[in-house]
Amino acid sequence: MSFLKTMLATMVGFFLSISVVVAFFFAIVIASVIGSKERPKISNKTVLELNLGFEVLDRVNEEDGALLALLGEEKIPIGLDKILWGFDKAATDDHVKGVLLRPDLYSGGFATAKEIHDKILEFRKSGKFVYSYGDFYTEKGYFIASACDSVFLNPKGMAELNGLAANVVMYKGMLDKMGVKVEVFKAGTHKGAVEPFIMEQLSDNNRTQIKNYVTGIFNTMATGIAKARKLDKSKVRSNMNEFKAQNAQLAVDYGFMDGLKYEDEMLEICKRASNIKKKNFKTSSFQKYSSANQDLGSGSNQIAVVFAEGEIGMGEGDLETGIYCASLVKELKKVRLNDNIKALVLRVNSPGGSSNASDIISREINLIRKIKPVIVSFGNVAASGGYYISCLADSIFAQPNTITGSIGVFAMMANTRDLYKEKLGLGYETIETGEYASFGRPDRGLNEKQRIFLQNTVDMIYDDFVGIVARGRGMKVSEIKKIAEGQVYTGTKALELGLVDGLGGLQDAIKAASFKADLKEYRLLMMPRMKSVFGRFLGGSKQIKINAVVPTYFKSTYKELNKVQRLIKNPVQGMMMMPYSLEIN
């Protein structure tokens, strides 16, 4: 038996060693690819092809793209940062004659789409062409494409131009069947994040506010399409809401498309526009071009651009998968203590999360602001806790279709008695020294004193939230209370209410930071530093685990159920979140 144990242990050790060596080898190869910033070889007349057939995040790990390229994948993810700087470089590069956009199945956020849309319009001022071609356009993908000189569709393709709908997952029926009863405690009459757990339908208040900001997002999109395509705005809205362009030819007839072409015909159009004579015409990768040509400036003075994306939670963790307060504060302290860093731009893409974690981050932001300018740039969503960590900045920029606000707090407690006792046969025996000692027992509901404690805790956190917003925005507490109550707004409405200072994107925030710090010359410092593939392998990245274990079609469900579990497990700390299961498409 001992021989068998020894043999098995040796085999396990051998295969584990081989796995580590292989991972280490790939890490070295990928690092060498990333480390080489040598400009890719492009001809004198080049057309860059930008593929957006995936979720566009603010940043992506270049090593992930390098790994995909090594594995033969043609569609390499690209972050918003590289898209913006890639267009800037291409506009002044004599080698680049134009850009071919491929937005098929774009699934990023609305504010990200607006930022890319605006950058394309700016690029066109260089005199170079930018065409869009796709087999299937989502509404957001088409919004981006509408900024191009011309938009083309496969003759058998389709454009999903049928208006927007907001879908909210309601959990109460599932919880009832499981035998789980949820008690909620909230501050804010519009704080709708709790409704899916206690109601089978949305309240009228929540339904109205969702309708308002979804309509605002749709109007921003329709206005942008109409302006870029020189169409009547009211007709664009009605044609989309009535789904008039139900096939490829109708999309042309209603002015959404400039023509129907197959891919080889599209490439021929690009070839003629570039005045290229050679027969074997090929486009060049925009992703590779932008990675090698990102100009972060020069000089000893720096502006730190810190990316905060995901839900806000306590403790340490991978900042590529969420906002872990201890890890983010560690990055922010580097900004505060580095004398070469003259200003901070905080890029926020977050629906919120832990109130305690939000407060810890907010304090560090305030400490930085005392010694150097802090400018915040909102992405697709910066609501509740995402707004809390931002409101003490010198200035806040948002896109017109950013989702923000949601100044409110909630806590939840689950009673699993029926699940444990009746369905699973589990029982609890508790010996306690006081009536609060067993607070949070999963097999019984709360008593009245415990309910009062939880509601008082939520109310206290809410009052702190309102007070910090009032201080940061230079407004009276009474003024903030009128626009708080958990209400969610678009960036346009937030500007009107005084919750943000201007409409614009990441580059606008950087310009504001340089102006505030009085910098003529500076270098951008992108933070946090992305982890290597090998580092994430050893660290057991949650993102890697999820992608490896959960099938693609279950990922959204897995994430939602995981959120349910975490929210119910941690009720007392209070949560600053908007209705996180909302999906707009």
C-alpha positions in Angstrom: 0.0 0.0 0.0 2.8 2.4 0.8 4.4 1.7 -2.5 1.1 2.5 -4.3 0.9 5.8 -2.3 4.5 6.7 -3.2 3.9 5.9 -6.9 0.7 8.0 -7.0 2.3 10.9 -5.2 5.3 10.8 -7.6 3.0 10.7 -10.7 0.9 13.7 -9.4 4.1 15.6 -8.6 5.5 14.8 -12.1 2.4 16.0 -13.9 2.1 19.1 -11.7 5.7 19.9 -12.5 5.1 19.5 -16.2 2.0 21.7 -16.0 4.0 24.5 -14.3 6.9 24.2 -16.8 4.5 24.4 -19.7 2.7 27.4 -18.2 6.1 29.1 -17.5 7.1 28.5 -21.1 3.9 30.0 -22.4 4.4 33.0 -20.1 7.9 33.6 -21.4 6.8 33.4 -25.0 3.8 35.7 -24.4 5.9 38.1 -22.4 8.4 38.3 -25.2 5.6 39.1 -27.7 4.1 41.8 -25.4 7.6 43.2 -24.4 8.4 43.8 -28.1 6.9 47.2 -28.8 8.5 47.3 -32.2 6.1 48.8 -34.6 4.4 46.1 -36.8 5.5 46.2 -40.4 2.8 47.9 -42.5 3.0 49.0 -46.1 2.8 52.5 -47.3 -0.9 52.1 -48.0 -2.5 50.2 -45.2 -6.1 49.7 -44.2 -6.5 48.8 -40.5 -9.3 46.4 -39.6 -10.9 46.9 -36.2 -13.0 43.9 -35.0 -15.5 44.6 -32.2 -17.3 41.3 -32.1 -17.0 40.9 -28.3 -17.5 42.8 -25.1 -15.3 45.9 -25.1 -14.0 46.6 -21.7 -12.0 49.7 -20.6 -8.8 47.7 -20.7 -7.9 44.1 -21.6 -4.8 42.2 -20.7 -2.5 42.2 -23.7 -1.2 38.8 -22.7 -4.6 37.3 -23.2 -4.6 38.6 -26.7 -1.1 37.3 -27.3 -2.1 33.9 -26.1 -5.2 33.9 -28.4 -3.0 34.9 -31.3 -0.6 32.1 -30.6 -3.5 29.7 -30.6 -4.5 30.9 -34.0 -7.5 33.1 -33.0 -8.2 35.9 -35.4 -10.6 37.9 -33.3 -8.4 39.5 -30.6 -10.1 41.5 -27.8 -9.1 45.1 -27.5 -9.8 47.6 -24.7 -11.4 51.0 -25.1 -8.1 52.7 -24.2 -6.3 51.1 -27.1 -9.2 51.9 -29.5 -9.1 55.6 -28.6 -5.3 55.9 -28.9 -5.2 53.7 -32.0 -7.5 56.1 -33.9 -5.4 59.1 -32.7 -2.2 57.5 -34.0 -3.8 56.4 -37.3 -5.1 59.8 -38.0 -1.6 61.2 -38.3 0.2 58.1 -39.7 0.8 58.5 -43.5 1.0 54.8 -43.9 -2.6 54.4 -42.8 -5.2 55.2 -45.5 -8.3 54.2 -43.7 -10.1 51.9 -41.2 -12.5 49.0 -41.8 -14.8 48.5 -38.8 -16.3 45.1 -38.1 -18.8 45.6 -35.2 -20.6 42.2 -35.7 -22.2 41.1 -32.4 -20.7 44.0 -30.4 -21.8 43.4 -26.8 -20.1 46.2 -24.8 -21.9 49.0 -22.9 -23.8 51.9 -24.3 -21.4 54.6 -23.0 -18.5 52.7 -24.4 -20.3 52.6 -27.8 -20.8 56.4 -27.5 -17.1 57.0 -26.8 -16.1 54.9 -29.9 -18.8 56.6 -32.0 -17.4 60.0 -31.1 -13.8 59.0 -31.7 -14.7 57.8 -35.3 -16.3 61.1 -36.0 -13.1 62.8 -34.8 -11.0 60.5 -36.9 -12.9 61.3 -40.1 -11.7 64.9 -39.8 -8.3 63.7 -40.8 -9.6 63.1 -44.3 -9.1 59.3 -44.1 -12.0 56.9 -44.8 -13.6 54.6 -42.2 -16.1 52.1 -43.5 -18.2 49.6 -41.5 -19.1 46.1 -42.7 -21.0 43.3 -40.9 -23.1 40.2 -41.2 -25.2 41.1 -38.2 -25.4 44.4 -36.4 -26.6 44.7 -32.8 -28.2 48.0 -32.0 -25.1 49.2 -30.1 -22.9 47.9 -32.8 -24.8 49.8 -35.4 -24.7 53.0 -33.2 -20.9 52.8 -33.4 -21.0 52.0 -37.2 -23.3 55.0 -37.9 -20.4 57.3 -37.3 -18.5 55.8 -40.3 -18.4 57.3 -43.8 -20.4 54.4 -45.1 -22.1 51.4 -43.6 -22.4 48.1 -45.4 -24.3 44.9 -44.7 -24.1 41.4 -46.0 -27.0 40.8 -48.5 -28.3 38.0 -46.4 -27.4 39.7 -43.1 -29.5 41.5 -40.6 -29.5 44.6 -38.4 -31.2 44.4 -35.0 -32.8 47.9 -35.1 -35.9 47.2 -33.1 -35.8 49.5 -30.1 -34.5 48.8 -26.6 -36.0 46.6 -23.9 -34.9 46.3 -20.2 -35.1 42.8 -18.7 -35.0 42.2 -14.9 -34.6 38.8 -13.5 -37.1 38.1 -10.6 -36.0 35.5 -8.1 -39.0 35.3 -5.7 -40.6 32.4 -7.4 -37.4 30.4 -7.4 -36.8 31.2 -3.7 -40.4 30.3 -2.8 -39.9 26.9 -4.4 -36.6 26.4 -2.5 -38.2 27.4 0.8 -36.2 30.6 1.3 -37.9 33.7 2.6 -36.0 37.0 2.3 -36.4 40.0 4.5 -35.2 43.4 3.2 -34.2 46.7 4.8 -33.7 49.7 2.6 -33.3 53.4 2.6 -34.5 55.0 -0.6 -38.0 54.6 -2.0 -36.6 53.9 -5.5 -34.0 51.4 -4.3 -35.1 48.6 -6.6 -32.3 46.1 -6.1 -34.3 44.3 -3.5 -37.5 43.9 -5.5 -36.5 40.7 -7.4 -36.1 38.9 -4.1 -39.5 39.9 -2.5 -41.8 40.6 -5.5 -42.9 38.8 -8.6 -43.3 42.0 -10.5 -41.6 45.4 -10.4 -43.2 48.2 -8.4 -44.7 51.1 -10.3 -41.9 53.4 -9.0 -39.1 51.1 -10.2 -40.8 50.4 -13.5 -41.2 54.1 -14.2 -37.6 55.0 -13.4 -36.3 52.1 -15.5 -38.5 53.3 -18.4 -37.1 56.8 -18.0 -33.4 56.0 -18.2 -33.9 53.3 -20.9 -35.7 55.9 -22.9 -32.9 58.4 -22.3 -30.3 55.8 -23.5 -32.4 55.1 -26.6 -32.8 58.8 -27.4 -29.0 59.4 -27.1 -28.5 56.5 -29.5 -31.2 57.6 -32.0 -29.9 61.2 -31.9 -26.4 60.1 -32.6 -27.5 57.9 -35.5 -29.6 60.7 -37.0 -26.9 63.3 -36.8 -24.2 61.1 -38.2 -26.3 59.7 -41.0 -28.1 63.0 -41.7 -31.5 61.5 -41.1 -34.6 62.9 -39.3 -34.3 62.1 -35.6 -38.0 61.4 -35.1 -38.1 59.1 -38.0 -35.0 57.2 -36.8 -36.8 56.7 -33.4 -40.1 55.5 -35.0 -38.4 53.3 -37.6 -36.4 51.6 -34.9 -39.3 51.2 -32.4 -41.5 49.8 -35.2 -38.7 47.6 -36.5 -39.2 48.8 -40.1 -35.8 47.5 -41.3 -36.7 43.8 -40.9 -34.3 42.6 -43.6 -31.1 43.8 -45.4 -32.8 45.6 -48.3 -35.2 47.4 -46.0 -32.2 48.6 -43.9 -30.9 50.3 -47.1 -34.4 51.6 -48.0 -34.8 53.3 -44.6 -31.3 54.9 -44.8 -29.6 52.8 -42.2 -27.2 51.2 -44.7 -25.4 52.5 -47.7 -25.3 49.2 -49.6 -25.3 45.4 -49.5 -22.0 43.8 -50.2 -20.3 40.4 -49.7 -17.0 40.4 -47.9 -14.8 40.2 -51.1 -16.7 43.2 -52.5 -16.2 45.2 -49.3 -12.4 44.5 -49.5 -12.4 45.7 -53.1 -14.1 49.0 -52.0 -11.3 49.5 -49.3 -8.7 48.6 -51.9 -9.9 51.3 -54.4 -10.3 53.9 -51.6 -6.7 53.3 -50.7 -5.5 53.4 -54.3 -3.8 50.0 -53.8 -2.9 48.1 -57.0 -1.7 44.8 -55.7 -4.0 41.8 -56.2 -3.6 40.0 -52.8 -5.0 42.9 -50.7 -5.2 42.3 -47.0 -6.1 44.5 -44.1 -3.8 44.9 -41.1 -4.9 44.3 -37.5 -6.0 47.5 -35.7 -5.4 45.6 -32.4 -1.7 44.9 -33.1 -1.2 48.4 -34.5 -2.7 50.2 -31.5 -0.8 48.1 -29.0 2.5 49.0 -30.6 1.7 52.6 -31.1 0.0 53.8 -28.0 1.5 57.2 -27.2 1.5 57.7 -23.4 3.4 61.0 -23.6 6.8 62.0 -22.2 8.5 63.9 -19.4 8.9 63.3 -15.7 5.5 64.6 -14.7 2.8 61.9 -14.7 -1.0 61.6 -14.7 -2.1 58.3 -13.2 -5.1 56.7 -14.8 -6.6 54.2 -12.4 -9.2 51.8 -13.7 -11.9 50.6 -11.2 -14.2 48.2 -12.9 -16.7 45.7 -11.4 -18.5 45.2 -8.2 -17.1 46.7 -5.0 -16.1 44.3 -2.3 -13.9 44.0 0.8 -10.4 42.6 1.0 -7.8 41.9 -1.6 -8.4 40.4 -5.0 -7.7 40.6 -8.7 -8.6 44.1 -9.9 -9.1 42.8 -13.4 -12.2 40.9 -12.1 -13.6 43.4 -9.6 -13.0 46.3 -7.3 -11.5 44.9 -4.1 -11.0 47.8 -1.7 -7.7 46.7 -0.1 -6.1 46.1 -3.5 -7.5 49.4 -5.0 -6.5 51.5 -2.0 -3.0 50.0 -2.3 -2.8 51.4 -5.9 -4.3 54.7 -4.9 -1.7 55.1 -2.1 1.0 54.8 -4.7 -0.6 57.7 -6.5 -0.8 59.8 -3.3 2.8 59.1 -2.3 4.5 59.5 -5.7 5.6 63.1 -6.1 6.1 62.6 -9.9 2.3 61.9 -10.2 0.7 65.3 -10.5 -2.9 64.3 -11.0 -5.3 61.3 -10.8 -7.9 60.3 -13.3 -10.2 57.6 -11.8 -12.1 55.6 -14.5 -15.2 54.1 -12.8 -17.3 51.3 -14.3 -19.2 49.9 -11.3 -22.8 49.3 -10.2 -21.7 49.5 -6.6 -21.3 46.9 -3.8 -20.2 46.9 -0.2 -20.9 50.1 1.6 -17.9 49.6 3.9 -15.5 49.0 1.0 -16.9 52.0 -0.8 -16.3 54.2 2.2 -12.7 53.0 2.5 -12.0 53.8 -1.1 -13.7 57.2 -0.8 -11.4 58.2 2.1 -8.3 57.4 0.1 -9.7 59.5 -2.8 -10.3 62.4 -0.4 -6.7 62.1 0.9 -5.3 62.3 -2.7 -7.5 65.3 -3.5 -6.0 67.3 -0.7 -2.6 67.3 -2.4 -3.3 66.8 -6.2 -6.2 67.1 -8.6 -8.6 64.2 -8.9 -10.8 63.8 -12.0 -13.3 61.0 -12.4 -14.5 59.5 -15.7 -17.7 57.4 -15.7 -18.0 54.5 -18.1 -21.2 52.6 -18.8 -22.3 52.6 -15.2 -21.2 54.4 -12.0 -24.1 54.0 -9.7 -24.7 53.7 -5.9 -21.3 52.6 -4.5 -19.7 53.5 -7.8 -21.0 57.0 -7.4 -20.0 57.0 -3.7 -16.3 56.4 -4.4 -16.4 59.2 -7.0 -18.4 62.1 -5.5 -15.4 63.7 -3.6 -13.4 64.3 -6.8 -12.7 67.8 -8.2 -14.7 67.0 -11.4 -16.8 64.2 -12.8 -17.3 63.4 -16.4 -20.0 61.1 -17.7 -21.3 60.1 -21.1 -25.0 61.2 -21.9 -26.0 57.5 -21.7 -24.0 56.5 -18.6 -26.2 55.0 -15.9 -25.5 56.7 -12.6 -27.1 57.9 -9.3 -28.9 55.2 -7.3 -28.0 57.0 -4.0 -29.5 54.5 -1.6 -28.7 51.5 0.6 -30.2 48.1 1.3 -29.6 44.9 3.4 -31.1 41.5 3.1 -31.5 38.5 5.4 -32.6 35.1 4.3 -34.7 32.7 6.4 -33.9 29.2 5.1 -35.9 27.2 7.7 -38.3 25.6 5.2 -35.3 24.7 2.9 -33.2 23.2 5.7 -35.8 21.6 8.0 -38.7 20.7 5.7 -36.8 19.8 2.5 -33.4 18.7 3.7 -34.1 17.5 7.2 -31.4 19.7 8.8 -31.9 21.1 12.3 -29.9 23.6 14.4 -29.3 23.6 18.1 -27.9 26.9 19.5 -26.7 27.7 23.0 -26.4 31.5 23.4 -25.4 34.0 26.1 -27.7 36.8 24.9 -30.6 37.4 22.6 -28.4 38.9 19.9 -25.7 36.2 20.0 -27.4 34.0 17.4 -28.3 36.9 15.1 -28.3 35.7 11.5 -29.2 32.1 12.2 -30.2 30.8 8.8 -33.0 28.5 10.1 -35.2 31.1 11.7 -36.5 34.6 11.0 -35.5 37.8 12.7 -37.2 39.1 15.8 -38.4 42.7 16.2 -35.3 43.9 17.9 -33.1 42.5 15.2 -35.2 44.1 12.5 -34.9 47.5 14.2 -31.1 47.0 14.4 -30.8 46.2 10.7 -33.1 49.1 9.6 -31.2 51.5 11.9 -27.9 50.4 10.4 -29.2 50.9 6.8 -30.6 54.3 7.7 -27.2 55.4 9.3 -25.3 54.3 6.2 -27.8 56.1 4.0 -27.4 59.4 6.0 -23.6 59.1 5.6 -24.0 58.5 1.9 -26.2 61.6 1.4 -23.8 63.7 3.6 -20.7 62.7 1.6 -22.5 63.4 -1.7 -23.6 66.8 -0.4 -20.0 67.6 0.7 -18.5 66.4 -2.5 -20.9 68.2 -4.8 -21.1 71.4 -2.7 -24.8 71.1 -2.2 -27.2 71.1 0.8 -28.2 67.8 2.3 -31.8 68.7 1.7 -31.0 69.1 -2.0 -29.3 65.7 -2.3 -32.2 64.0 -0.5 -34.6 65.2 -3.1 -32.6 63.5 -5.9 -31.4 60.5 -3.9 -33.9 57.9 -2.7 -32.1 55.3 -4.9 -33.2 57.0 -8.1 -31.2 56.1 -11.2 -30.3 58.7 -13.9 -28.6 58.9 -17.2 -25.5 61.1 -17.5 -27.5 63.8 -19.2 -30.0 64.0 -16.3 -27.2 63.7 -13.8 -25.6 66.8 -15.3 -28.9 68.7 -15.0 -29.2 67.7 -11.4 -25.6 68.7 -10.5 -24.3 65.1 -9.9 -21.7 65.4 -12.6 -19.7 68.3 -14.0 -19.6 67.6 -17.7 -20.4 65.2 -20.6 -17.3 63.5 -22.1 -15.1 60.4 -22.1 -11.9 59.2 -20.7 -9.7 61.5 -22.9 -11.8 64.5 -21.8 -11.1 63.6 -18.2 -7.3 63.4 -18.9 -7.3 66.8 -20.6 -9.2 68.2 -17.5 -6.6 66.7 -15.2 -3.7 68.2 -17.1 -5.4 71.6 -17.1 -6.1 71.4 -13.4 -2.5 70.4 -12.6 -1.2 73.0 -15.1 0.8 70.4 -17.1 2.0 71.2 -20.6 3.9 68.0 -21.0 3.2 64.8 -19.1 3.2 61.0 -19.3 0.3 58.7 -18.6 0.7 56.0 -16.0 -1.9 53.2 -16.5 -2.8 51.5 -13.3 -3.1 48.9 -11.9 -0.5 46.9 -13.8 -2.0 44.0 -15.6 -1.1 40.6 -14.2 0.8 38.1 -16.4 -0.9 34.9 -17.5 1.6 32.9 -15.3 0.8 35.2 -12.4 -2.9 34.7 -12.7 -2.3 30.9 -13.1 -0.4 30.7 -9.9 -2.8 33.2 -8.1 -5.9 31.2 -9.2 -7.7 34.0 -10.9 -11.5 33.8 -10.4 -12.0 34.9 -14.0 -9.9 32.0 -15.3 -11.8 29.5 -13.1 -15.2 30.7 -14.2 -14.2 30.6 -17.9 -12.7 27.2 -17.5 -15.5 25.6 -15.6 -18.8 27.2 -16.6 -20.1 26.8 -20.2 -20.6 30.1 -22.1 -24.4 29.8 -22.2 -24.5 29.4 -18.4 -22.1 32.2 -17.5 -24.7 35.0 -17.0 -26.9 32.7 -14.9 -23.9 31.6 -12.9 -22.9 35.2 -12.2 -26.5 36.2 -11.1 -26.9 33.2 -8.8 -23.4 33.9 -7.3 -24.6 37.5 -6.6 -27.7 36.2 -4.9 -25.6 34.0 -2.7 -23.2 36.8 -1.7 -25.9 39.4 -1.0 -27.8 37.0 1.3 -24.7 35.9 3.1 -23.5 39.5 3.9 -26.6 41.5 4.9 -25.4 43.5 7.9 -22.7 45.5 6.1 -25.2 47.2 3.9 -25.1 47.3 0.1 -24.9 50.2 -2.2 -26.0 48.7 -5.5 -28.4 49.4 -8.4 -30.7 46.7 -9.8 -27.7 44.5 -10.9 -29.7 42.0 -12.9 -31.0 44.6 -15.3 -30.1 43.9 -18.9 -30.8 46.4 -21.7 -30.8 45.2 -25.3 
